[in-house]
Amino acid sequence: MTRELVERLAQTIHDRKARSGVSHAVVLAFGSRVPEAERVLVYEHLLRSGLEVQRPEQEGRAHYETAQERLRTHHADGSEQQWVIDRRTREAQAAKEKAEREARAAKEKAEREAREREEQRRREAQEKREAERKKLREDAKELGWEVGRYGKSEERTRRAAGLLAEAERLEVADLNKAYADGVGKGRKEAALDACRKAGAEIQYAHGGADEPACDEKTWEAVQRQARQAIEAAAKLGIPTEEAEGALYAGRDAVFWEQQRELEREMGGPGF
């Protein structure tokens, strides 16, 4: 079925209607083997010829409506009208631009998410590193306290070497300060402890009587030990009042211990 054949058919129908004087609409019926495209072709060109074609009720309606649409969108030779071409071009361009926008947006989103992941990774690494540095400083301060409190030892020297190696790895420049702070704290505690021990020695030497229970030489020795302890504390920056307070605290502890022992000897509760 071709356009030329349908046009001749339409002319034949026109001629017959003119001779017979019949003005009824043309009713079309197709065999089952007629392709759908040819059915649309027949409807289209009969309508283009000016014939009145009856609109099918059910079967064939889609072909009829497609033919009517082609009257609006196509020329008689089957080519598309320019406005259809222009519309399709605009739609294609719009679709292309939309796809490009979506591609750019997807790329920007992927890059942004990649930057965020990298930033998160760096932040977590920095936080971990800072935590390690903080722990290293605390360890150095604790080691310094032990050295200041109890003195150096082989084990503490070995630990110090390990801390220095970690400080180099973690780029910790103030490790020595943390260590020195710990040493200072330990030395002050040791100095105050020496004051308390000196006070205890004074009380042991004095006894519970009004006069010292020891000989004069011993008494002078414990007094000298107390003075030396207070002087050593002062060199470390410990106020005299604090050092003397520690000395009296040591003496009081022994005094009350002596009182409890005396009560126990006399049959008392001793507490």
Accessible surface in RSA format (square Angstrom, percent):
REM  Atomic radii and reference values for relative SASA: ProtOr
REM  Chains: A
REM  Algorithm: Lee & Richards
REM  Probe-radius: 1.40
REM  Slices: 20
REM RES _ NUM      All-atoms   Total-Side   Main-Chain    Non-polar    All polar
REM                ABS   REL    ABS   REL    ABS   REL    ABS   REL    ABS   REL
RES MET A   1    94.69  49.0  45.26  30.0  49.43 117.7  46.26  39.3  48.43  64.2
RES THR A   2    73.61  52.4  70.08  71.0   3.54   8.4  66.73  89.6   6.88  10.4
RES ARG A   3    70.47  29.6  66.75  34.0   3.72   8.9  12.64  17.3  57.82  35.0
RES GLU A   4    84.20  48.3  82.92  62.7   1.28   3.0  47.27  91.4  36.93  30.2
RES LEU A   5    79.69  44.4  79.68  57.0   0.02   0.0  79.68  56.0   0.02   0.0
RES VAL A   6     0.12   0.1   0.00   0.0   0.12   0.3   0.12   0.1   0.00   0.0
RES GLU A   7    70.25  40.3  63.70  48.2   6.55  15.6  29.77  57.6  40.48  33.0
RES ARG A   8   147.60  62.0 142.68  72.7   4.92  11.7  73.08  99.9  74.52  45.2
RES LEU A   9    76.11  42.4  71.33  51.0   4.78  12.0  75.51  53.0   0.60   1.6
RES ALA A  10     1.28   1.2   1.28   2.0   0.00   0.0   1.28   1.8   0.00   0.0
RES GLN A  11   101.42  56.7 100.29  73.3   1.13   2.7  40.72  86.7  60.70  46.0
RES THR A  12    55.03  39.1  53.44  54.2   1.59   3.8  29.64  39.8  25.39  38.4
RES ILE A  13    32.11  18.3  31.66  23.6   0.45   1.1  32.11  23.1   0.00   0.0
RES HIS A  14    59.70  32.6  55.52  38.6   4.19  10.7  36.40  37.5  23.30  27.1
RES ASP A  15    57.45  40.2  54.96  54.7   2.49   5.9  12.09  28.5  45.36  45.2
RES ARG A  16   150.54  63.2 147.89  75.4   2.65   6.3  39.22  53.6 111.32  67.5
RES LYS A  17    45.59  22.2  42.48  26.1   3.11   7.4  31.36  28.2  14.23  15.2
RES ALA A  18    83.66  76.9  48.33  74.6  35.33  80.4  60.77  85.6  22.89  60.6
RES ARG A  19   181.49  76.2 142.91  72.9  38.57  91.8  80.35 109.8 101.14  61.3
RES SER A  20    73.32  62.0  36.60  48.8  36.72  84.6  44.10  93.9  29.22  40.9
RES GLY A  21    65.38  80.6   0.00   N/A  65.38  80.6  34.81  95.5  30.58  68.5
RES VAL A  22    68.38  45.0  59.87  54.2   8.50  20.5  64.35  55.9   4.02  10.9
RES SER A  23    91.58  77.4  76.73 102.4  14.84  34.2  44.15  94.0  47.43  66.4
RES HIS A  24   141.31  77.2 133.46  92.8   7.86  20.1  86.77  89.4  54.54  63.5
RES ALA A  25    28.87  26.5  13.39  20.7  15.49  35.2  13.39  18.9  15.49  41.0
RES VAL A  26    20.16  13.3  14.74  13.3   5.42  13.1  20.16  17.5   0.00   0.0
RES VAL A  27   102.31  67.3  76.30  69.1  26.01  62.7  76.39  66.4  25.92  70.3
RES LEU A  28    40.09  22.3  19.01  13.6  21.08  53.0  20.03  14.1  20.06  54.0
RES ALA A  29   100.08  92.0  63.36  97.8  36.72  83.5  69.44  97.8  30.64  81.2
RES PHE A  30    56.57  28.3  23.93  14.8  32.64  84.9  27.61  16.7  28.96  82.9
RES GLY A  31    43.57  53.7   0.00   N/A  43.57  53.7  35.22  96.6   8.35  18.7
RES SER A  32   112.12  94.7  74.54  99.5  37.58  86.6  52.98 112.8  59.14  82.8
RES ARG A  33   227.84  95.7 201.76 102.8  26.08  62.1  79.93 109.2 147.90  89.6
RES VAL A  34    41.88  27.6  35.36  32.0   6.52  15.7  37.98  33.0   3.91  10.6
RES PRO A  35    72.66  53.0  61.40  56.0  11.26  40.9  72.66  60.0   0.00   0.0
RES GLU A  36   120.09  68.9 116.00  87.8   4.09   9.7  35.88  69.4  84.21  68.8
RES ALA A  37    79.44  73.0  62.58  96.6  16.86  38.4  70.67  99.5   8.77  23.2
RES GLU A  38    49.18  28.2  48.57  36.7   0.60   1.4  11.98  23.2  37.19  30.4
RES ARG A  39    28.78  12.1  28.78  14.7   0.00   0.0   0.58   0.8  28.20  17.1
RES VAL A  40    19.83  13.0  19.83  17.9   0.00   0.0  19.83  17.2   0.00   0.0
RES LEU A  41    40.05  22.3  38.39  27.5   1.66   4.2  39.93  28.0   0.12   0.3
RES VAL A  42     5.05   3.3   5.05   4.6   0.00   0.0   5.05   4.4   0.00   0.0
RES TYR A  43     5.59   2.6   5.59   3.2   0.00   0.0   0.29   0.2   5.30   6.5
RES GLU A  44     1.58   0.9   1.58   1.2   0.00   0.0   0.00   0.0   1.58   1.3
RES HIS A  45     7.23   4.0   5.55   3.9   1.68   4.3   0.45   0.5   6.78   7.9
RES LEU A  46     0.00   0.0   0.00   0.0   0.00   0.0   0.00   0.0   0.00   0.0
RES LEU A  47    31.96  17.8  18.27  13.1  13.68  34.4  18.29  12.8  13.66  36.8
RES ARG A  48    73.36  30.8  37.23  19.0  36.13  86.0  22.80  31.2  50.56  30.6
RES SER A  49    45.27  38.3  13.67  18.2  31.61  72.8  26.83  57.1  18.45  25.8
RES GLY A  50    60.74  74.9   0.00   N/A  60.74  74.9  32.50  89.2  28.24  63.3
RES LEU A  51     8.51   4.7   1.87   1.3   6.64  16.7   3.22   2.3   5.29  14.2
RES GLU A  52   108.03  62.0  99.52  75.3   8.52  20.3  42.92  83.0  65.11  53.2
RES VAL A  53     8.25   5.4   0.00   0.0   8.25  19.9   0.00   0.0   8.25  22.4
RES GLN A  54    88.39  49.4  80.15  58.6   8.23  19.6  24.57  52.3  63.82  48.4
RES ARG A  55   105.08  44.1  96.96  49.4   8.13  19.3  48.16  65.8  56.93  34.5
RES PRO A  56    20.77  15.1  10.63   9.7  10.14  36.9  19.97  16.5   0.81   5.0
RES GLU A  57   126.39  72.6 121.59  92.0   4.80  11.4  53.86 104.2  72.54  59.2
RES GLN A  58   148.26  82.9 131.80  96.3  16.46  39.2  57.39 122.2  90.88  68.9
RES GLU A  59   151.16  86.8 127.20  96.2  23.96  57.1  61.23 118.4  89.93  73.4
RES GLY A  60    14.60  18.0   0.00   N/A  14.60  18.0   7.94  21.8   6.66  14.9
RES ARG A  61    85.47  35.9  85.32  43.5   0.15   0.4  21.90  29.9  63.58  38.5
RES ALA A  62    69.34  63.8  61.25  94.5   8.09  18.4  65.89  92.8   3.45   9.1
RES HIS A  63    25.56  14.0  25.45  17.7   0.11   0.3  20.05  20.7   5.51   6.4
RES TYR A  64    16.79   7.8  16.79   9.6   0.00   0.0   0.35   0.3  16.44  20.3
RES GLU A  65    71.93  41.3  66.03  50.0   5.90  14.0  23.85  46.1  48.08  39.3
RES THR A  66    64.05  45.6  58.97  59.8   5.08  12.1  38.80  52.1  25.25  38.2
RES ALA A  67     0.00   0.0   0.00   0.0   0.00   0.0   0.00   0.0   0.00   0.0
RES GLN A  68    75.06  42.0  67.21  49.1   7.86  18.7  17.30  36.8  57.77  43.8
RES GLU A  69    78.04  44.8  74.43  56.3   3.61   8.6  43.67  84.5  34.37  28.1
RES ARG A  70    62.25  26.1  62.25  31.7   0.00   0.0  12.36  16.9  49.90  30.2
RES LEU A  71    58.13  32.4  43.97  31.5  14.16  35.6  44.11  31.0  14.02  37.7
RES ARG A  72   125.22  52.6 114.59  58.4  10.64  25.3  71.97  98.4  53.25  32.3
RES THR A  73     8.99   6.4   8.99   9.1   0.00   0.0   6.73   9.0   2.26   3.4
RES HIS A  74    26.60  14.5  25.72  17.9   0.89   2.3  15.38  15.9  11.22  13.1
RES HIS A  75    89.19  48.7  86.07  59.8   3.12   8.0  55.30  57.0  33.89  39.4
RES ALA A  76    50.17  46.1  45.70  70.5   4.48  10.2  45.70  64.4   4.48  11.9
RES ASP A  77    97.17  68.1  68.57  68.3  28.59  67.6  30.05  70.7  67.12  66.9
RES GLY A  78    34.36  42.4   0.00   N/A  34.36  42.4  18.71  51.4  15.65  35.0
RES SER A  79    53.16  44.9  42.76  57.1  10.40  24.0  46.64  99.3   6.52   9.1
RES GLU A  80    53.09  30.5  42.21  31.9  10.88  25.9  16.31  31.5  36.78  30.0
RES GLN A  81    40.18  22.5  40.18  29.4   0.00   0.0   3.78   8.1  36.40  27.6
RES GLN A  82   110.71  61.9 105.84  77.4   4.86  11.6  55.49 118.1  55.22  41.9
RES TRP A  83    91.23  36.6  85.64  41.5   5.59  13.1  82.56  44.0   8.67  14.1
RES VAL A  84     8.99   5.9   8.90   8.1   0.09   0.2   8.90   7.7   0.09   0.2
RES ILE A  85    63.78  36.3  63.60  47.4   0.18   0.4  63.60  45.8   0.18   0.5
RES ASP A  86    54.91  38.5  53.16  52.9   1.75   4.1  12.73  30.0  42.18  42.1
RES ARG A  87    91.17  38.3  91.17  46.5   0.00   0.0  27.53  37.6  63.64  38.6
RES ARG A  88   113.17  47.5 112.90  57.6   0.26   0.6  62.63  85.6  50.54  30.6
RES THR A  89    82.63  58.8  77.30  78.4   5.32  12.7  65.28  87.7  17.35  26.2
RES ARG A  90   148.91  62.5 142.59  72.7   6.32  15.0  74.56 101.9  74.35  45.1
RES GLU A  91   100.27  57.6  92.79  70.2   7.48  17.8  44.29  85.7  55.98  45.7
RES ALA A  92    60.05  55.2  47.22  72.9  12.83  29.2  55.37  78.0   4.68  12.4
RES GLN A  93    86.31  48.3  83.83  61.3   2.48   5.9  34.58  73.6  51.74  39.2
RES ALA A  94    55.93  51.4  50.64  78.1   5.29  12.0  53.39  75.2   2.54   6.7
RES ALA A  95    60.20  55.4  49.76  76.8  10.44  23.7  55.38  78.0   4.82  12.8
RES LYS A  96   119.77  58.4 112.34  68.9   7.43  17.7  64.80  58.3  54.96  58.5
RES GLU A  97    72.05  41.4  71.35  54.0   0.70   1.7  17.52  33.9  54.53  44.5
RES LYS A  98   113.68  55.5 113.68  69.7   0.00   0.0  55.93  50.3  57.75  61.5
RES ALA A  99    56.52  52.0  50.21  77.5   6.31  14.4  52.40  73.8   4.12  10.9
RES GLU A 100    74.22  42.6  70.18  53.1   4.04   9.6  32.00  61.9  42.22  34.5
RES ARG A 101   125.22  52.6 120.94  61.7   4.28  10.2  52.75  72.1  72.48  43.9
RES GLU A 102    96.86  55.6  89.74  67.9   7.12  17.0  43.03  83.2  53.83  44.0
RES ALA A 103    61.39  56.4  48.56  74.9  12.83  29.2  56.90  80.1   4.49  11.9
RES ARG A 104   130.70  54.9 128.76  65.6   1.94   4.6  62.35  85.2  68.34  41.4
RES ALA A 105    56.90  52.3  49.81  76.9   7.09  16.1  52.74  74.3   4.16  11.0
RES ALA A 106    61.28  56.3  50.14  77.4  11.14  25.3  56.74  79.9   4.53  12.0
RES LYS A 107   132.88  64.8 126.00  77.3   6.88  16.4  75.08  67.6  57.80  61.6
RES GLU A 108   100.73  57.8  98.75  74.7   1.98   4.7  33.08  64.0  67.65  55.2
RES LYS A 109   108.87  53.1 108.81  66.8   0.06   0.1  51.02  45.9  57.85  61.6
RES ALA A 110    56.23  51.7  49.83  76.9   6.40  14.6  53.91  75.9   2.32   6.1
RES GLU A 111    75.84  43.5  71.83  54.3   4.01   9.6  33.01  63.9  42.82  35.0
RES ARG A 112   107.23  45.0 107.23  54.7   0.00   0.0  37.54  51.3  69.69  42.2
RES GLU A 113    64.73  37.2  64.11  48.5   0.62   1.5  18.99  36.7  45.74  37.3
RES ALA A 114    44.03  40.5  38.45  59.3   5.59  12.7  39.52  55.7   4.51  12.0
RES ARG A 115   147.28  61.8 141.34  72.0   5.94  14.2  76.26 104.2  71.02  43.0
RES GLU A 116    99.67  57.2  92.50  70.0   7.17  17.1  43.58  84.3  56.08  45.8
RES ARG A 117   153.14  64.3 144.93  73.9   8.22  19.6  77.09 105.4  76.05  46.1
RES GLU A 118    65.64  37.7  62.94  47.6   2.71   6.4  31.32  60.6  34.33  28.0
RES GLU A 119    76.29  43.8  76.29  57.7   0.00   0.0  30.61  59.2  45.68  37.3
RES GLN A 120    73.04  40.8  73.04  53.4   0.00   0.0  32.80  69.8  40.24  30.5
RES ARG A 121   131.96  55.4 128.84  65.7   3.12   7.4  69.13  94.5  62.83  38.1
RES ARG A 122   116.55  48.9 111.78  57.0   4.77  11.4  52.52  71.8  64.03  38.8
RES ARG A 123   105.52  44.3 100.03  51.0   5.49  13.1  50.20  68.6  55.32  33.5
RES GLU A 124    92.06  52.9  87.06  65.9   5.00  11.9  30.52  59.0  61.54  50.2
RES ALA A 125    50.41  46.3  39.40  60.8  11.00  25.0  45.97  64.7   4.43  11.7
RES GLN A 126    89.43  50.0  87.33  63.8   2.10   5.0  40.68  86.6  48.75  37.0
RES GLU A 127   104.96  60.3  96.64  73.1   8.32  19.8  43.74  84.6  61.22  50.0
RES LYS A 128   138.08  67.4 130.89  80.3   7.19  17.1  79.89  71.9  58.19  62.0
RES ARG A 129    70.97  29.8  70.05  35.7   0.93   2.2  20.98  28.7  49.99  30.3
RES GLU A 130    72.12  41.4  69.92  52.9   2.20   5.2  37.55  72.6  34.57  28.2
RES ALA A 131    60.56  55.7  48.90  75.5  11.66  26.5  55.40  78.0   5.16  13.7
RES GLU A 132    55.29  31.7  48.88  37.0   6.40  15.2  27.47  53.1  27.81  22.7
RES ARG A 133    34.47  14.5  34.47  17.6   0.00   0.0   2.06   2.8  32.41  19.6
RES LYS A 134   131.45  64.1 131.03  80.4   0.42   1.0  74.03  66.6  57.42  61.2
RES LYS A 135   117.59  57.4 116.40  71.4   1.19   2.8  88.92  80.0  28.68  30.5
RES LEU A 136     8.74   4.9   7.11   5.1   1.63   4.1   8.62   6.1   0.13   0.3
RES ARG A 137    75.59  31.7  74.90  38.2   0.70   1.7  32.84  44.9  42.75  25.9
RES GLU A 138    89.18  51.2  81.19  61.4   7.99  19.0  42.17  81.6  47.00  38.4
RES ASP A 139    38.56  27.0  37.14  37.0   1.43   3.4  11.60  27.3  26.96  26.9
RES ALA A 140     1.09   1.0   1.09   1.7   0.00   0.0   1.09   1.5   0.00   0.0
RES LYS A 141    94.88  46.3  94.88  58.2   0.00   0.0  39.54  35.6  55.34  58.9
RES GLU A 142    96.02  55.1  89.85  68.0   6.18  14.7  29.76  57.6  66.27  54.1
RES LEU A 143     0.57   0.3   0.57   0.4   0.00   0.0   0.57   0.4   0.00   0.0
RES GLY A 144     0.00   0.0   0.00   N/A   0.00   0.0   0.00   0.0   0.00   0.0
RES TRP A 145    67.26  27.0  67.26  32.6   0.00   0.0  65.59  35.0   1.67   2.7
RES GLU A 146    29.38  16.9  29.38  22.2   0.00   0.0   8.00  15.5  21.38  17.5
RES VAL A 147    16.23  10.7  11.70  10.6   4.53  10.9  11.70  10.2   4.53  12.3
RES GLY A 148    10.48  12.9   0.00   N/A  10.48  12.9   1.13   3.1   9.35  20.9
RES ARG A 149    55.84  23.4  42.83  21.8  13.01  31.0   0.06   0.1  55.78  33.8
RES TYR A 150   132.83  62.0  96.63  55.0  36.20  94.2  75.79  57.0  57.04  70.3
RES GLY A 151    30.02  37.0   0.00   N/A  30.02  37.0  28.24  77.5   1.77   4.0
RES LYS A 152   166.30  81.1 135.05  82.9  31.25  74.4  78.06  70.3  88.24  94.0
RES SER A 153    42.90  36.3  29.97  40.0  12.93  29.8  40.51  86.3   2.39   3.4
RES GLU A 154   144.17  82.8 129.26  97.8  14.91  35.5  54.32 105.1  89.85  73.4
RES GLU A 155    74.88  43.0  73.04  55.3   1.84   4.4  45.83  88.7  29.04  23.7
RES ARG A 156    46.13  19.4  44.89  22.9   1.24   2.9   2.42   3.3  43.70  26.5
RES THR A 157    83.74  59.6  77.95  79.0   5.79  13.8  68.56  92.1  15.18  23.0
RES ARG A 158   144.59  60.7 134.90  68.8   9.69  23.1  74.94 102.4  69.65  42.2
RES ARG A 159    82.23  34.5  73.96  37.7   8.27  19.7  41.18  56.3  41.05  24.9
RES ALA A 160    29.02  26.7  27.54  42.5   1.48   3.4  28.61  40.3   0.41   1.1
RES ALA A 161    60.89  56.0  50.93  78.6   9.95  22.6  54.34  76.5   6.55  17.4
RES GLY A 162    38.92  48.0   0.00   N/A  38.92  48.0  36.26  99.5   2.66   6.0
RES LEU A 163    25.84  14.4  25.44  18.2   0.39   1.0  25.46  17.9   0.38   1.0
RES LEU A 164   103.01  57.4  96.97  69.4   6.04  15.2  97.40  68.4   5.62  15.1
RES ALA A 165    62.71  57.7  49.89  77.0  12.82  29.2  56.16  79.1   6.55  17.4
RES GLU A 166    66.90  38.4  66.90  50.6   0.00   0.0  27.69  53.6  39.21  32.0
RES ALA A 167     8.37   7.7   7.13  11.0   1.24   2.8   7.32  10.3   1.05   2.8
RES GLU A 168   145.78  83.7 124.84  94.4  20.95  49.9  52.33 101.2  93.46  76.3
RES ARG A 169   124.26  52.2 106.95  54.5  17.31  41.2  72.35  98.9  51.91  31.5
RES LEU A 170     2.00   1.1   2.00   1.4   0.00   0.0   2.00   1.4   0.00   0.0
RES GLU A 171   129.64  74.4 102.92  77.9  26.71  63.6  39.62  76.6  90.01  73.5
RES VAL A 172    11.75   7.7   0.00   0.0  11.75  28.3   1.35   1.2  10.40  28.2
RES ALA A 173   106.45  97.9  67.20 103.7  39.25  89.3  77.08 108.6  29.37  77.8
RES ASP A 174    60.08  42.1  53.74  53.5   6.35  15.0  29.60  69.7  30.48  30.4
RES LEU A 175     9.48   5.3   9.20   6.6   0.29   0.7   9.20   6.5   0.29   0.8
RES ASN A 176   106.75  73.6 104.07 100.6   2.68   6.5  30.44  73.3  76.31  73.8
RES LYS A 177   134.68  65.7 127.26  78.1   7.42  17.7  99.73  89.8  34.95  37.2
RES ALA A 178    12.37  11.4   8.42  13.0   3.96   9.0  11.90  16.8   0.48   1.3
RES TYR A 179    62.99  29.4  62.99  35.8   0.00   0.0  51.78  38.9  11.21  13.8
RES ALA A 180    56.88  52.3  47.45  73.2   9.43  21.5  50.31  70.9   6.56  17.4
RES ASP A 181    61.98  43.4  51.13  50.9  10.85  25.7  16.70  39.3  45.28  45.2
RES GLY A 182     0.12   0.2   0.00   N/A   0.12   0.2   0.12   0.3   0.00   0.0
RES VAL A 183    14.41   9.5  14.41  13.0   0.00   0.0  14.41  12.5   0.00   0.0
RES GLY A 184    27.00  33.3   0.00   N/A  27.00  33.3  26.64  73.1   0.36   0.8
RES LYS A 185   112.03  54.7 106.18  65.1   5.85  13.9  54.69  49.2  57.33  61.1
RES GLY A 186     0.00   0.0   0.00   N/A   0.00   0.0   0.00   0.0   0.00   0.0
RES ARG A 187   122.49  51.4 120.20  61.3   2.29   5.4  19.33  26.4 103.16  62.5
RES LYS A 188    89.18  43.5  89.18  54.7   0.00   0.0  37.42  33.7  51.75  55.1
RES GLU A 189    55.50  31.9  54.48  41.2   1.02   2.4  27.52  53.2  27.98  22.8
RES ALA A 190    27.64  25.4  22.03  34.0   5.61  12.8  22.66  31.9   4.97  13.2
RES ALA A 191    10.12   9.3   2.82   4.4   7.29  16.6   9.73  13.7   0.39   1.0
RES LEU A 192    27.86  15.5  27.86  19.9   0.00   0.0  27.86  19.6   0.00   0.0
RES ASP A 193    30.63  21.5  30.63  30.5   0.00   0.0   0.71   1.7  29.92  29.8
RES ALA A 194    42.04  38.7  37.21  57.4   4.83  11.0  40.31  56.8   1.73   4.6
RES CYS A 195     0.00   0.0   0.00   0.0   0.00   0.0   0.00   0.0   0.00   0.0
RES ARG A 196    90.37  37.9  89.44  45.6   0.93   2.2  33.98  46.4  56.39  34.2
RES LYS A 197   124.96  61.0 122.02  74.9   2.94   7.0  73.22  65.9  51.73  55.1
RES ALA A 198     0.09   0.1   0.00   0.0   0.09   0.2   0.06   0.1   0.02   0.1
RES GLY A 199     0.00   0.0   0.00   N/A   0.00   0.0   0.00   0.0   0.00   0.0
RES ALA A 200    17.50  16.1  17.50  27.0   0.00   0.0  17.50  24.6   0.00   0.0
RES GLU A 201    73.79  42.4  73.23  55.4   0.56   1.3   8.04  15.6  65.74  53.7
RES ILE A 202     6.56   3.7   6.56   4.9   0.00   0.0   6.56   4.7   0.00   0.0
RES GLN A 203     8.43   4.7   8.43   6.2   0.00   0.0   0.00   0.0   8.43   6.4
RES TYR A 204   116.31  54.3  95.46  54.3  20.85  54.3  72.33  54.4  43.98  54.2
RES ALA A 205    11.77  10.8   2.95   4.6   8.82  20.1  10.76  15.2   1.01   2.7
RES HIS A 206    25.97  14.2  25.97  18.1   0.00   0.0  13.49  13.9  12.48  14.5
RES GLY A 207    13.16  16.2   0.00   N/A  13.16  16.2  12.26  33.6   0.90   2.0
RES GLY A 208    63.71  78.6   0.00   N/A  63.71  78.6  20.58  56.5  43.13  96.6
RES ALA A 209    61.57  56.6  45.14  69.7  16.43  37.4  55.37  78.0   6.21  16.4
RES ASP A 210   141.19  98.9 114.21 113.7  26.98  63.8  35.95  84.6 105.24 105.0
RES GLU A 211   126.41  72.6 124.25  94.0   2.16   5.1  56.80 109.9  69.61  56.8
RES PRO A 212    45.42  33.1  28.86  26.3  16.56  60.2  28.86  23.8  16.56 102.9
RES ALA A 213    78.32  72.0  36.70  56.6  41.62  94.7  46.36  65.3  31.96  84.7
RES CYS A 214    36.49  27.6  12.91  14.4  23.57  55.4  23.61  59.8  12.88  13.9
RES ASP A 215    89.78  62.9  74.61  74.3  15.17  35.9  48.28 113.6  41.49  41.4
RES GLU A 216   128.84  74.0 117.45  88.9  11.39  27.1  48.81  94.4  80.03  65.3
RES LYS A 217   173.14  84.5 167.22 102.6   5.92  14.1 111.76 100.6  61.38  65.4
RES THR A 218    55.39  39.4  51.96  52.7   3.42   8.2  34.33  46.1  21.06  31.8
RES TRP A 219    49.76  20.0  49.76  24.1   0.00   0.0  32.83  17.5  16.93  27.5
RES GLU A 220    89.10  51.2  86.46  65.4   2.64   6.3  29.73  57.5  59.37  48.5
RES ALA A 221    38.94  35.8  34.18  52.7   4.76  10.8  34.53  48.6   4.41  11.7
RES VAL A 222    13.01   8.6  12.69  11.5   0.32   0.8  12.91  11.2   0.10   0.3
RES GLN A 223    56.96  31.9  56.88  41.6   0.08   0.2  11.61  24.7  45.35  34.4
RES ARG A 224   113.58  47.7 113.58  57.9   0.00   0.0  34.46  47.1  79.12  48.0
RES GLN A 225    74.35  41.6  71.87  52.5   2.48   5.9  28.70  61.1  45.65  34.6
RES ALA A 226     5.67   5.2   5.67   8.7   0.00   0.0   5.67   8.0   0.00   0.0
RES ARG A 227   131.71  55.3 129.34  65.9   2.37   5.6  62.70  85.7  69.01  41.8
RES GLN A 228   102.21  57.2  97.59  71.3   4.63  11.0  34.62  73.7  67.59  51.3
RES ALA A 229    10.43   9.6   3.70   5.7   6.73  15.3   9.60  13.5   0.83   2.2
RES ILE A 230    34.08  19.4  33.85  25.2   0.23   0.6  33.85  24.4   0.23   0.6
RES GLU A 231   102.07  58.6  98.91  74.8   3.16   7.5  37.38  72.3  64.69  52.8
RES ALA A 232    48.69  44.8  44.40  68.5   4.29   9.8  46.61  65.6   2.09   5.5
RES ALA A 233     0.00   0.0   0.00   0.0   0.00   0.0   0.00   0.0   0.00   0.0
RES ALA A 234    51.82  47.6  35.49  54.8  16.33  37.2  36.47  51.4  15.35  40.7
RES LYS A 235   182.16  88.9 143.32  87.9  38.84  92.5  95.17  85.7  86.99  92.7
RES LEU A 236    60.69  33.8  47.39  33.9  13.31  33.5  51.87  36.4   8.83  23.7
RES GLY A 237    56.82  70.1   0.00   N/A  56.82  70.1  34.65  95.1  22.17  49.6
RES ILE A 238     8.01   4.6   3.48   2.6   4.52  10.9   4.79   3.4   3.22   8.7
RES PRO A 239    75.02  54.7  62.88  57.3  12.14  44.1  75.02  61.9   0.00   0.0
RES THR A 240    63.17  44.9  59.14  60.0   4.04   9.6  32.24  43.3  30.93  46.8
RES GLU A 241   133.96  76.9 122.87  93.0  11.08  26.4  69.34 134.1  64.61  52.8
RES GLU A 242    88.75  51.0  76.72  58.0  12.04  28.7  38.74  74.9  50.01  40.8
RES ALA A 243     0.23   0.2   0.23   0.4   0.00   0.0   0.23   0.3   0.00   0.0
RES GLU A 244    65.22  37.4  65.22  49.3   0.00   0.0   7.10  13.7  58.12  47.5
RES GLY A 245    37.58  46.3   0.00   N/A  37.58  46.3  31.29  85.9   6.29  14.1
RES ALA A 246    10.12   9.3   3.37   5.2   6.74  15.3   8.20  11.5   1.92   5.1
RES LEU A 247    11.89   6.6  11.89   8.5   0.00   0.0  11.89   8.3   0.00   0.0
RES TYR A 248   125.66  58.7 125.66  71.5   0.00   0.0  79.50  59.7  46.15  56.9
RES ALA A 249    50.24  46.2  38.13  58.8  12.11  27.6  44.66  62.9   5.58  14.8
RES GLY A 250     6.61   8.2   0.00   N/A   6.61   8.2   6.33  17.4   0.28   0.6
RES ARG A 251    62.95  26.4  62.95  32.1   0.00   0.0  10.78  14.7  52.17  31.6
RES ASP A 252    75.03  52.6  75.03  74.7   0.00   0.0  13.29  31.3  61.74  61.6
RES ALA A 253    62.20  57.2  48.09  74.2  14.11  32.1  58.24  82.0   3.95  10.5
RES VAL A 254     7.84   5.2   7.77   7.0   0.07   0.2   7.84   6.8   0.00   0.0
RES PHE A 255    68.26  34.2  68.26  42.3   0.00   0.0  68.26  41.4   0.00   0.0
RES TRP A 256   143.54  57.6 143.54  69.5   0.00   0.0 123.96  66.1  19.58  31.8
RES GLU A 257    83.10  47.7  83.10  62.9   0.00   0.0  23.30  45.1  59.80  48.8
RES GLN A 258    43.62  24.4  36.49  26.7   7.14  17.0  29.38  62.5  14.24  10.8
RES GLN A 259    50.56  28.3  50.44  36.9   0.12   0.3   6.29  13.4  44.26  33.6
RES ARG A 260    91.04  38.2  90.98  46.4   0.06   0.1  18.86  25.8  72.17  43.7
RES GLU A 261    78.18  44.9  78.18  59.1   0.00   0.0  34.12  66.0  44.06  36.0
RES LEU A 262    86.40  48.1  84.85  60.7   1.55   3.9  86.09  60.5   0.31   0.8
RES GLU A 263    72.36  41.5  70.98  53.7   1.38   3.3  26.63  51.5  45.73  37.3
RES ARG A 264   116.45  48.9  97.90  49.9  18.55  44.2  51.99  71.1  64.46  39.1
RES GLU A 265   125.74  72.2  85.66  64.8  40.08  95.4  40.90  79.1  84.84  69.3
RES MET A 266   153.21  79.3 113.94  75.4  39.27  93.5 107.11  91.1  46.10  61.1
RES GLY A 267    69.97  86.3   0.00   N/A  69.97  86.3  36.11  99.1  33.86  75.8
RES GLY A 268    31.88  39.3   0.00   N/A  31.88  39.3  19.82  54.4  12.05  27.0
RES PRO A 269    93.45  68.1  61.93  56.5  31.51 114.5  75.17  62.1  18.28 113.6
RES GLY A 270     6.16   7.6   0.00   N/A   6.16   7.6   0.00   0.0   6.16  13.8
RES PHE A 271   183.24  91.7 142.71  88.4  40.53 105.5 159.65  96.8  23.59  67.5
END  Absolute sums over single chains surface
CHAIN  1 A    18661.5      16111.3       2550.2      10095.4       8566.2
END  Absolute sums over all chains
TOTAL         18661.5      16111.3       2550.2      10095.4       8566.2
